[in-house]
Amino acid sequence: MNLLKRLSLNKYNVDRKSHIEVNTDICLTCKEKPCTKVCPAGTYEPTADGRIIAHYERCLECGAALVACPYGAIKFNFPEGGISYKYG
């Protein structure tokens, strides 16, 4: 089973408030946008003007984008309700 199929089987609660904050002004200076490449859930989406949109409801809280961002433009707090997954 491929990754996208497995991710679609996860069930989790989504907070109403984003736990991810992206400094989009810093993103303008980043050409490679590694956060969009390393995130397994597709949380980070580049826009035509060079900024990043964070779809926090997709986030698996793995922290890959935090590590990959060379400029520290991403701030992350664990969701208020905590995190729990049920596979399948």
N, CA and C atoms as an extended XYZ file, in Angstrom:
264
Properties=species:S:1:pos:R:3:atomname:S:1:resname:S:1:resid:I:1 pbc="F F F"
N         0.853       -1.179        0.000 N   MET     1
C         0.000        0.000        0.000 CA  MET     1
C         0.897        1.239        0.000 C   MET     1
N         0.627        2.181       -0.890 N   ASN     2
C         1.482        3.359       -0.971 CA  ASN     2
C         1.170        4.346        0.158 C   ASN     2
N         2.040        5.343        0.306 N   LEU     3
C         1.949        6.302        1.403 CA  LEU     3
C         0.637        7.078        1.393 C   LEU     3
N         0.217        7.572        0.247 N   LEU     4
C        -1.018        8.348        0.184 CA  LEU     4
C        -2.231        7.523        0.611 C   LEU     4
N        -2.247        6.267        0.234 N   LYS     5
C        -3.353        5.393        0.641 CA  LYS     5
C        -3.335        5.186        2.159 C   LYS     5
N        -2.146        4.975        2.724 N   ARG     6
C        -2.038        4.813        4.177 CA  ARG     6
C        -2.468        6.072        4.911 C   ARG     6
N        -2.021        7.251        4.422 N   LEU     7
C        -2.404        8.511        5.068 CA  LEU     7
C        -3.908        8.724        5.023 C   LEU     7
N        -4.548        8.278        3.967 N   SER     8
C        -5.994        8.466        3.864 CA  SER     8
C        -6.755        7.607        4.872 C   SER     8
N        -6.095        6.608        5.427 N   LEU     9
C        -6.738        5.756        6.424 CA  LEU     9
C        -6.616        6.299        7.845 C   LEU     9
N        -5.720        7.265        8.052 N   ASN    10
C        -5.568        7.863        9.382 CA  ASN    10
C        -6.803        8.668        9.745 C   ASN    10
N        -7.178        8.576       11.004 N   LYS    11
C        -8.287        9.377       11.514 CA  LYS    11
C        -7.771       10.163       12.706 C   LYS    11
N        -8.006       11.475       12.710 N   TYR    12
C        -7.530       12.296       13.810 CA  TYR    12
C        -8.397       13.530       13.943 C   TYR    12
N        -8.343       14.135       15.120 N   ASN    13
C        -9.105       15.348       15.390 CA  ASN    13
C        -8.276       16.562       14.996 C   ASN    13
N        -8.919       17.528       14.372 N   VAL    14
C        -8.245       18.739       13.913 CA  VAL    14
C        -8.717       19.906       14.772 C   VAL    14
N        -7.748       20.655       15.324 N   ASP    15
C        -8.089       21.867       16.071 CA  ASP    15
C        -8.625       22.926       15.123 C   ASP    15
N        -9.361       23.858       15.671 N   ARG    16
C        -9.880       24.956       14.850 CA  ARG    16
C        -8.833       26.037       14.626 C   ARG    16
N        -7.825       26.072       15.452 N   LYS    17
C        -6.774       27.079       15.367 CA  LYS    17
C        -5.483       26.403       14.885 C   LYS    17
N        -4.813       27.035       13.953 N   SER    18
C        -3.589       26.469       13.396 CA  SER    18
C        -2.481       26.394       14.446 C   SER    18
N        -1.767       25.304       14.450 N   HIS    19
C        -0.611       25.130       15.335 CA  HIS    19
C         0.691       25.406       14.589 C   HIS    19
N         0.574       25.817       13.330 N   ILE    20
C         1.725       26.123       12.493 CA  ILE    20
C         1.691       27.601       12.125 C   ILE    20
N         2.835       28.244       12.274 N   GLU    21
C         2.957       29.647       11.872 CA  GLU    21
C         4.126       29.755       10.904 C   GLU    21
N         3.874       30.320        9.739 N   VAL    22
C         4.904       30.470        8.724 CA  VAL    22
C         5.143       31.956        8.478 C   VAL    22
N         6.399       32.373        8.585 N   ASN    23
C         6.759       33.752        8.266 CA  ASN    23
C         6.934       33.818        6.749 C   ASN    23
N         5.875       34.206        6.075 N   THR    24
C         5.876       34.170        4.610 CA  THR    24
C         6.822       35.195        3.992 C   THR    24
N         7.185       36.236        4.737 N   ASP    25
C         8.166       37.194        4.215 CA  ASP    25
C         9.533       36.527        4.053 C   ASP    25
N         9.875       35.661        4.996 N   ILE    26
C        11.135       34.917        4.886 CA  ILE    26
C        11.071       33.942        3.708 C   ILE    26
N         9.906       33.342        3.490 N   CYS    27
C         9.743       32.383        2.394 CA  CYS    27
C        10.046       33.005        1.033 C   CYS    27
N         9.862       34.299        0.922 N   LEU    28
C        10.144       34.971       -0.349 CA  LEU    28
C        11.611       34.861       -0.741 C   LEU    28
N        12.505       34.744        0.242 N   THR    29
C        13.938       34.654       -0.037 CA  THR    29
C        14.395       33.224       -0.317 C   THR    29
N        13.524       32.263       -0.073 N   CYS    30
C        13.874       30.849       -0.245 CA  CYS    30
C        13.458       30.370       -1.633 C   CYS    30
N        14.430       29.941       -2.407 N   LYS    31
C        14.131       29.492       -3.767 CA  LYS    31
C        13.747       28.016       -3.828 C   LYS    31
N        14.373       27.195       -3.008 N   GLU    32
C        14.167       25.744       -3.074 CA  GLU    32
C        12.863       25.266       -2.425 C   GLU    32
N        12.392       25.954       -1.405 N   LYS    33
C        11.174       25.592       -0.669 CA  LYS    33
C        11.193       24.117       -0.218 C   LYS    33
N        12.224       23.728        0.573 N   PRO    34
C        12.339       22.328        0.979 CA  PRO    34
C        11.165       21.831        1.823 C   PRO    34
N        10.476       22.723        2.510 N   CYS    35
C         9.328       22.297        3.324 CA  CYS    35
C         8.254       21.639        2.462 C   CYS    35
N         8.134       22.090        1.216 N   THR    36
C         7.119       21.518        0.322 CA  THR    36
C         7.514       20.131       -0.177 C   THR    36
N         8.801       19.826       -0.088 N   LYS    37
C         9.286       18.542       -0.595 CA  LYS    37
C         9.364       17.464        0.473 C   LYS    37
N         9.644       17.851        1.724 N   VAL    38
C         9.852       16.844        2.767 CA  VAL    38
C         8.580       16.480        3.535 C   VAL    38
N         7.574       17.301        3.483 N   CYS    39
C         6.353       17.035        4.253 CA  CYS    39
C         5.577       15.879        3.619 C   CYS    39
N         5.391       14.774        4.341 N   PRO    40
C         4.702       13.626        3.754 CA  PRO    40
C         3.205       13.848        3.562 C   PRO    40
N         2.643       14.844        4.239 N   ALA    41
C         1.202       15.082        4.159 CA  ALA    41
C         0.836       16.213        3.208 C   ALA    41
N         1.807       16.856        2.591 N   GLY    42
C         1.509       17.962        1.686 CA  GLY    42
C         0.963       19.187        2.392 C   GLY    42
N         1.436       19.422        3.608 N   THR    43
C         0.946       20.538        4.419 CA  THR    43
C         1.335       21.889        3.842 C   THR    43
N         2.511       21.982        3.255 N   TYR    44
C         3.053       23.265        2.793 CA  TYR    44
C         2.915       23.383        1.280 C   TYR    44
N         2.262       24.467        0.853 N   GLU    45
C         1.988       24.675       -0.565 CA  GLU    45
C         2.565       26.021       -1.015 C   GLU    45
N         3.399       26.011       -2.047 N   PRO    46
C         3.937       27.283       -2.542 CA  PRO    46
C         2.880       28.038       -3.344 C   PRO    46
N         2.920       29.353       -3.241 N   THR    47
C         2.000       30.184       -4.022 CA  THR    47
C         2.777       30.805       -5.185 C   THR    47
N         2.058       31.369       -6.118 N   ALA    48
C         2.683       31.965       -7.301 CA  ALA    48
C         3.594       33.137       -6.944 C   ALA    48
N         3.306       33.822       -5.833 N   ASP    49
C         4.125       34.983       -5.458 CA  ASP    49
C         5.324       34.613       -4.578 C   ASP    49
N         5.580       33.304       -4.371 N   GLY    50
C         6.766       32.865       -3.641 CA  GLY    50
C         6.559       32.626       -2.157 C   GLY    50
N         5.347       32.778       -1.685 N   ARG    51
C         5.051       32.527       -0.265 CA  ARG    51
C         4.629       31.073       -0.077 C   ARG    51
N         4.386       30.698        1.166 N   ILE    52
C         3.950       29.343        1.498 CA  ILE    52
C         2.620       29.417        2.242 C   ILE    52
N         1.700       28.539        1.871 N   ILE    53
C         0.451       28.371        2.611 CA  ILE    53
C         0.588       27.081        3.405 C   ILE    53
N         0.257       27.128        4.684 N   ALA    54
C         0.298       25.928        5.530 CA  ALA    54
C        -1.125       25.425        5.757 C   ALA    54
N        -1.395       24.241        5.267 N   HIS    55
C        -2.685       23.590        5.492 CA  HIS    55
C        -2.547       22.747        6.759 C   HIS    55
N        -2.703       23.395        7.904 N   TYR    56
C        -2.421       22.744        9.179 CA  TYR    56
C        -3.271       21.510        9.424 C   TYR    56
N        -4.447       21.446        8.844 N   GLU    57
C        -5.326       20.296        9.062 CA  GLU    57
C        -4.769       19.014        8.450 C   GLU    57
N        -3.810       19.134        7.557 N   ARG    58
C        -3.172       17.957        6.950 CA  ARG    58
C        -1.987       17.457        7.768 C   ARG    58
N        -1.477       18.284        8.660 N   CYS    59
C        -0.209       18.030        9.344 CA  CYS    59
C        -0.245       16.763       10.201 C   CYS    59
N         0.814       15.995       10.098 N   LEU    60
C         0.980       14.775       10.902 CA  LEU    60
C         1.889       15.006       12.108 C   LEU    60
N         2.325       16.245       12.314 N   GLU    61
C         3.202       16.639       13.414 CA  GLU    61
C         4.516       15.863       13.432 C   GLU    61
N         5.069       15.572       12.266 N   CYS    62
C         6.333       14.839       12.204 CA  CYS    62
C         7.541       15.754       12.382 C   CYS    62
N         7.391       17.045       12.075 N   GLY    63
C         8.480       17.995       12.249 CA  GLY    63
C         9.470       18.054       11.103 C   GLY    63
N         9.207       17.360       10.015 N   ALA    64
C        10.156       17.335        8.897 CA  ALA    64
C        10.389       18.729        8.312 C   ALA    64
N         9.343       19.510        8.160 N   ALA    65
C         9.487       20.846        7.577 CA  ALA    65
C        10.282       21.778        8.489 C   ALA    65
N        10.139       21.604        9.797 N   LEU    66
C        10.915       22.412       10.741 CA  LEU    66
C        12.406       22.190       10.552 C   LEU    66
N        12.770       20.949       10.366 N   VAL    67
C        14.177       20.587       10.175 CA  VAL    67
C        14.667       21.035        8.807 C   VAL    67
N        13.829       20.916        7.799 N   ALA    68
C        14.235       21.217        6.424 CA  ALA    68
C        14.333       22.704        6.122 C   ALA    68
N        13.579       23.533        6.832 N   CYS    69
C        13.572       24.972        6.535 CA  CYS    69
C        14.920       25.588        6.920 C   CYS    69
N        15.679       26.097        5.934 N   PRO    70
C        17.007       26.637        6.228 CA  PRO    70
C        16.976       28.026        6.889 C   PRO    70
N        15.808       28.655        6.932 N   TYR    71
C        15.709       30.017        7.459 CA  TYR    71
C        14.935       30.128        8.764 C   TYR    71
N        14.429       29.032        9.274 N   GLY    72
C        13.661       29.075       10.521 CA  GLY    72
C        12.344       29.813       10.384 C   GLY    72
N        11.750       29.751        9.216 N   ALA    73
C        10.513       30.492        8.948 CA  ALA    73
C         9.276       29.799        9.493 C   ALA    73
N         9.410       28.549        9.923 N   ILE    74
C         8.256       27.789       10.400 CA  ILE    74
C         8.327       27.649       11.911 C   ILE    74
N         7.256       28.022       12.568 N   LYS    75
C         7.112       27.841       14.021 CA  LYS    75
C         5.988       26.849       14.225 C   LYS    75
N         6.148       26.019       15.229 N   PHE    76
C         5.228       24.902       15.422 CA  PHE    76
C         4.945       24.708       16.902 C   PHE    76
N         3.697       24.540       17.250 N   ASN    77
C         3.283       24.152       18.602 CA  ASN    77
C         2.404       22.927       18.459 C   ASN    77
N         2.534       22.002       19.382 N   PHE    78
C         1.640       20.857       19.304 CA  PHE    78
C         0.212       21.326       19.483 C   PHE    78
N        -0.745       20.733       18.778 N   PRO    79
C        -2.142       21.153       18.876 CA  PRO    79
C        -2.649       21.113       20.322 C   PRO    79
N        -3.543       22.043       20.664 N   GLU    80
C        -4.059       22.152       22.029 CA  GLU    80
C        -4.707       20.862       22.507 C   GLU    80
N        -5.436       20.205       21.638 N   GLY    81
C        -6.114       18.975       22.021 CA  GLY    81
C        -5.211       17.760       22.016 C   GLY    81
N        -3.927       17.989       21.775 N   GLY    82
C        -3.004       16.861       21.673 CA  GLY    82
C        -3.122       16.223       20.302 C   GLY    82
N        -2.510       15.099       20.170 N   ILE    83
C        -2.546       14.413       18.897 CA  ILE    83
C        -2.791       12.937       19.119 C   ILE    83
N        -3.645       12.369       18.329 N   SER    84
C        -3.855       10.929       18.376 CA  SER    84
C        -4.277       10.474       17.002 C   SER    84
N        -3.790        9.332       16.612 N   TYR    85
C        -4.098        8.770       15.302 CA  TYR    85
C        -4.718        7.406       15.493 C   TYR    85
N        -5.592        7.075       14.590 N   LYS    86
C        -6.097        5.719       14.532 CA  LYS    86
C        -5.903        5.277       13.098 C   LYS    86
N        -5.082        4.264       12.912 N   TYR    87
C        -4.778        3.786       11.581 CA  TYR    87
C        -5.862        2.824       11.141 C   TYR    87
N        -6.457        3.142        9.990 N   GLY    88
C        -7.430        2.231        9.380 CA  GLY    88
C        -8.770        2.242        9.939 C   GLY    88
